[in-house]
Amino acid sequence: MKKPVLALCLATMIWTLPQVAAAAQASHCAPLRNAVTAPIRASEASLQEFAWAEMADFFATAQPGDEPSPREDGESTSAAIRLEEALLEVPKTRREAIRALSRESVVDRLSIDAKRRRHRALRGLPFAAISALLEADDPSMRANTWLWLATPSHGTCALRKLERARLATALGDLSEVVESGDDLVLRRVGDYALLAYLRRLSGDARATDALLLELADDDDGQTLPPRMRAFAAALLVRRAHFDRIGGWLLSDTPETRLAVAIAALESGQARWRPAILQLAADDNNDLVTQGIVDAILDRNEHTANPIELIPDNARLAEATLRWLGEGDARRALPVAAPQIVAPTPRGYNGLLAAR
């Protein structure tokens, strides 16, 4: 009697073992829960004016007919091998799809067709192939691969296998690509690596905050682009790090001042409103002033408690006209009036006080 029962148990184990293994693998590669998607998009949007300004500067200095194109930064690039060498790790049947992806003139972030092309090219590749493509000497290829790892559920397993040192190195990659998203802008490859890194850390609030603090406090190192530091600071404010707002509003980089000001307004930090209004009135960077005014007026349209701008301020008045679609956006805003500091009266306390 025991032998038939034992045989039945063995048969059951053999039948169910592959299913258990498959379930374990599916659980390991389940989509990561990304609780910071909305704050990430909001933090990126607050820096859009600077992205547009960078693209405008390109066209202002470009020759007739020149178009923005990917640019490899030789000093900061995370590339270590040639693209054709990286393709040796890719199955032959998929190499042409990846070559086609690298030849696209822009990194299309939003369109459904672009997402499908990216997924068809990269899905199911062995980890060695993904790793090689992240080191290929083609900035568009690296950006597309990081973006694929950052967005769909299918790249979760590969993303979890990546060493943190690889991610940290990629954050400093200043190579540029042309992104087609809400508009056509120049973006660094490191931006896409950061999105992937945040997705990997999304279930660990402490590790996420530690990474963002490290990026936001990199002012002395000058190893990261200002927009990345500003993005990290704004995201921290949206993650309730309100104690650092005052310092960031005094930052030397206009990107940080604007991104943090908008994040503080959206987070309902009323105690900082006077400082933010004064920043808009006094800041010597027109993008900061206009960005704060736009954020306040956009907010006022959807709330019963509007924020009043400083009255009789020519700089804020002109920014308000431009928010309404009037005025000349090509001209500089009126110069902020210098703050007059009254001298402290000095009393006379004899000859010793004059020494």
C-alpha positions in Angstrom: 0.0 0.0 0.0 2.8 2.3 0.8 4.5 2.0 -2.7 1.4 3.2 -4.7 1.0 6.1 -2.3 4.7 7.0 -2.6 4.5 6.8 -6.4 1.5 9.0 -6.4 3.2 11.6 -4.3 6.3 11.6 -6.5 4.1 12.0 -9.6 2.3 15.0 -8.0 5.6 16.7 -7.2 6.9 16.2 -10.7 3.7 17.6 -12.1 3.5 20.7 -9.8 7.3 21.5 -9.6 7.5 23.4 -12.9 4.4 25.4 -12.0 5.8 26.3 -8.6 9.1 27.4 -10.2 7.2 29.4 -12.8 5.1 31.1 -10.1 8.3 31.9 -8.2 9.9 33.4 -11.3 6.8 35.4 -12.0 6.7 36.7 -8.5 10.4 37.6 -8.7 9.9 39.5 -11.9 6.6 41.1 -11.0 6.1 44.8 -11.9 7.7 47.1 -9.4 5.2 49.3 -7.6 6.2 52.9 -8.5 4.6 55.2 -6.0 6.5 58.2 -7.2 5.3 58.4 -10.8 3.1 61.4 -10.3 5.7 63.4 -8.3 8.3 62.5 -10.9 6.2 63.8 -13.7 5.4 67.0 -11.8 9.0 67.6 -10.9 10.1 67.1 -14.5 7.3 69.5 -15.7 8.5 72.3 -13.4 11.8 72.3 -15.3 10.3 72.3 -18.8 11.0 76.0 -19.3 14.7 75.4 -19.0 14.6 72.5 -21.4 12.8 74.7 -23.9 15.3 77.5 -23.4 18.2 75.1 -24.0 16.6 74.0 -27.3 16.0 77.6 -28.2 19.6 78.4 -27.6 20.6 75.6 -29.9 18.5 77.0 -32.8 19.7 80.5 -32.1 23.3 79.5 -32.7 22.8 76.8 -35.3 23.4 77.2 -39.0 20.4 77.2 -41.3 19.1 73.7 -41.8 20.9 72.3 -38.7 18.8 70.0 -36.6 19.5 68.9 -33.0 21.0 65.4 -32.9 22.4 63.0 -30.3 25.8 64.0 -28.9 28.3 61.8 -27.1 30.1 63.6 -24.3 33.6 62.1 -24.4 34.4 63.1 -20.8 31.4 61.8 -19.0 30.1 59.0 -21.3 29.2 55.6 -19.8 30.0 53.9 -23.1 32.7 51.3 -23.0 32.2 49.3 -26.2 31.1 49.9 -29.8 27.5 49.2 -30.7 28.4 46.5 -33.1 30.4 44.7 -30.4 27.4 45.0 -28.1 25.2 43.4 -30.7 27.3 40.2 -30.5 25.5 39.5 -27.2 22.2 39.9 -29.0 20.5 37.0 -30.9 20.9 37.5 -34.6 17.2 37.7 -35.2 16.9 40.8 -33.1 20.0 42.8 -34.2 18.3 44.6 -37.0 15.5 45.8 -34.8 18.0 47.2 -32.3 20.0 48.9 -35.1 16.8 50.5 -36.3 16.1 51.7 -32.8 19.6 53.3 -32.6 19.1 55.1 -35.9 16.0 56.9 -34.8 16.7 60.7 -34.7 14.7 61.2 -31.4 14.0 59.2 -28.3 10.2 59.1 -28.5 9.0 58.9 -25.0 5.2 59.0 -25.3 3.9 57.6 -28.5 2.4 54.1 -28.4 4.2 53.0 -31.6 7.6 54.0 -30.2 6.9 52.1 -27.0 6.0 49.0 -29.1 9.2 49.3 -31.2 11.3 49.7 -28.1 9.6 46.6 -26.5 9.9 44.5 -29.6 13.6 45.2 -29.9 14.5 44.7 -26.2 12.0 42.2 -24.8 13.3 38.8 -23.7 17.0 39.6 -24.4 19.5 37.9 -22.1 20.8 40.1 -19.3 24.3 40.1 -21.0 22.7 41.7 -24.0 20.9 44.4 -22.0 24.1 45.1 -20.1 26.1 45.4 -23.3 23.6 47.9 -24.8 23.9 50.1 -21.7 27.6 50.4 -22.5 27.3 50.8 -26.3 28.8 54.0 -27.8 25.4 55.2 -29.1 23.7 57.7 -26.7 20.3 57.0 -28.2 20.7 53.3 -27.7 21.7 53.8 -24.1 18.8 56.2 -23.5 16.2 53.9 -25.1 17.5 50.9 -23.1 17.3 52.9 -19.8 13.9 54.1 -20.7 12.7 50.6 -21.4 14.0 49.5 -18.1 12.3 52.5 -16.4 8.8 52.0 -17.8 7.5 48.6 -18.7 7.0 45.6 -16.4 9.0 43.4 -18.8 12.4 44.9 -17.9 12.0 44.4 -14.1 14.2 41.3 -13.9 17.1 42.9 -15.8 16.7 46.1 -13.8 17.1 44.2 -10.5 20.2 42.4 -11.8 22.0 45.7 -12.5 24.8 46.6 -10.1 24.2 49.8 -8.3 27.7 50.9 -9.4 26.5 50.7 -13.0 23.5 52.9 -12.2 25.6 55.4 -10.3 28.0 55.7 -13.2 25.2 56.3 -15.6 23.8 59.1 -13.6 26.8 61.2 -14.6 26.5 60.5 -18.3 26.1 64.0 -19.8 25.7 62.7 -23.4 22.6 64.3 -25.0 19.8 62.9 -27.0 16.8 64.6 -28.6 13.6 63.6 -26.8 10.1 63.8 -28.3 7.7 64.0 -25.4 5.5 66.9 -24.5 7.8 68.9 -26.8 11.1 68.4 -28.5 13.9 68.9 -25.9 17.5 67.9 -25.3 18.0 65.5 -22.5 20.9 63.8 -20.9 21.3 60.0 -20.9 21.8 60.2 -17.2 18.2 61.5 -16.9 16.9 58.1 -18.2 19.2 56.2 -15.9 17.8 58.1 -12.9 14.3 57.2 -13.9 15.3 53.5 -14.0 17.1 53.9 -10.7 14.1 55.4 -9.0 11.9 52.6 -10.3 14.2 50.0 -8.8 14.2 51.8 -5.5 10.4 52.5 -5.5 9.7 50.0 -2.8 12.4 51.4 -0.4 11.5 54.9 0.7 14.7 55.3 2.8 17.0 54.3 -0.1 15.0 56.6 -2.5 15.4 59.6 -0.2 19.1 58.8 0.3 19.7 58.8 -3.4 17.8 62.0 -4.0 19.6 63.8 -1.1 22.9 62.7 -2.6 22.0 64.1 -5.9 20.5 67.4 -4.6 23.5 68.2 -2.5 26.0 67.7 -5.3 26.4 71.5 -5.7 30.1 71.4 -4.8 31.0 68.4 -7.0 29.7 69.9 -10.3 29.5 66.4 -11.6 25.8 66.4 -12.4 23.8 68.7 -14.6 21.9 71.5 -12.7 18.5 70.1 -13.9 19.1 66.7 -12.4 20.0 68.3 -9.0 16.9 70.5 -9.2 14.7 67.5 -10.1 16.0 65.6 -7.1 15.4 68.6 -4.8 11.9 69.1 -6.1 11.1 65.4 -5.7 12.3 65.5 -2.1 10.0 68.4 -1.4 7.1 66.4 -2.8 8.2 63.6 -0.5 7.7 65.9 2.5 11.3 67.0 3.1 10.1 70.5 3.9 12.9 71.5 6.2 15.3 72.0 3.3 13.1 74.4 1.3 14.6 77.6 2.6 18.2 76.6 1.6 17.1 75.4 -1.8 15.2 78.7 -2.5 18.6 80.4 -2.0 20.5 78.0 -4.3 23.0 79.4 -6.8 21.3 77.5 -9.7 18.0 79.0 -11.0 16.7 75.5 -11.9 16.7 74.5 -8.2 15.1 77.7 -7.1 12.2 77.3 -9.6 11.7 73.6 -9.2 11.6 73.8 -5.4 9.4 76.9 -5.4 6.8 75.1 -7.5 7.0 72.0 -5.5 6.5 73.9 -2.2 3.5 75.7 -3.7 2.0 72.4 -4.8 2.7 70.8 -1.5 0.6 73.4 0.3 3.5 74.9 2.3 1.8 78.2 3.1 4.7 79.4 5.4 7.0 79.6 2.3 4.6 81.7 0.2 6.0 85.1 1.1 9.5 83.9 0.4 8.4 82.4 -2.9 6.6 85.6 -3.9 9.6 87.7 -3.1 11.8 85.3 -5.0 9.6 85.8 -8.1 9.8 89.6 -7.7 13.6 89.8 -7.1 15.1 86.9 -9.0 17.3 88.0 -11.9 16.4 84.9 -14.0 13.3 85.5 -16.1 12.5 81.8 -16.3 12.3 81.6 -12.5 10.0 84.6 -12.2 7.8 83.6 -15.1 7.7 80.0 -13.9 6.6 80.9 -10.4 3.9 83.4 -11.6 2.6 80.8 -14.1 2.4 78.1 -11.3 0.6 80.5 -9.0 -1.9 81.7 -11.6 -2.5 78.2 -12.8 -3.2 77.1 -9.2 -5.5 80.1 -8.6 -7.7 79.0 -11.4 -8.5 75.7 -9.6 -8.7 76.8 -6.0 -11.0 78.9 -3.8 -8.1 80.4 -2.0 -6.0 82.3 -4.5 -2.5 83.5 -3.8 -2.2 87.2 -4.2 0.9 88.5 -6.1 2.8 91.5 -4.8 0.9 94.6 -5.9 2.5 97.3 -8.0 5.4 95.2 -9.0 6.3 95.8 -12.6 8.1 92.5 -13.0 5.2 90.4 -11.7 2.7 92.5 -13.7 4.5 91.8 -17.0 4.8 88.1 -16.1 1.0 88.1 -15.5 0.4 89.6 -18.9 2.4 86.9 -20.5 0.5 84.2 -18.6 -2.6 85.8 -20.2 -1.1 85.5 -23.6 -0.3 89.2 -23.9 3.0 91.1 -23.8 6.2 90.3 -25.7 7.8 87.1 -24.5 10.9 87.8 -26.5 11.8 90.8 -24.3 13.3 90.6 -20.9 11.1 91.2 -17.9 11.5 94.5 -16.1 14.5 94.6 -13.9 13.7 93.9 -10.3 13.8 97.0 -8.1 16.8 96.9 -5.7 15.8 96.5 -2.1 16.7 99.7 -0.1 18.2 98.9 3.2 18.0 101.7 5.7 21.4 102.4 7.4 21.4 101.6 11.1 21.8 104.9 13.1 25.1 105.1 15.0 25.2 106.8 18.3 28.1 108.9 19.5 29.8 107.2 22.5 33.0 109.3 22.7 36.4 109.0 21.1 36.9 105.3 22.1 33.8 104.3 20.0 35.3 105.9 16.9 38.5 103.9 17.1 
